[in-house]
Amino acid sequence: MGLIKEFKEFAMRGNVLDLAIGVIIGAAFGKIVTSLVNDVLMPPIGLLIGNLDFSSFVITLKEAVDKTPAITLKYGIFINHIIDFTIVAFTIFILIKGVNKFKRKAEEKPAVPTEPTKEEILLTEIRDILKTK
C-alpha cells in the first residue's frame, strides 16, 4: 500500500499537474501554429517564389510500379515543419522573456535603509576619533 500512496503524492504534486496542463495547452498551441504556417504563411511565400506549394516538393526515389506506391522524400513538408518549429520556438522565447521581465520587476524591491550594526557604529566612532587626532 505504501507504493500506491507514494505514487498518489507524486501525481498530485503541483509541478506534475502544472506540467500536464502545459503539455495539453502546448499541443493545442501546436495545432494553431501548424495551421498558421500551412494555411496563412506558406501560401504567400509560395506565391512570392512562383506559385509553389512547399508541401508538394518531393524527390522520387523509386517510381510507382503496378500497385506498389512510389517512394519519395517529401522535403517540402519538412520545410513546413522547420518553419513551424521556428515560429513555436520564437513565440515561446518571447513569452519566457516577458515572464522573466515581469518576475525581475516583482523581485526588485525598493532598498530599505537599515540601521547600522553595533560593529559599524563602533568602527565609525573609531574613524572619527582617528580623524580628530
Secondary structure, 3 states (H helix, E strand, C coil): CHHHHHHHHHHCCHHHHHHHHHHHHHHHHHHHHHHHHHHHHHHHHHHHCCCCCHHHCCEEEECCECCECCEEECHHHHHHHHHHHHHHHHHHHHHHHHHHHHHHHHHCCCCCCCCCCHHHHHHHHHHHHHHHC
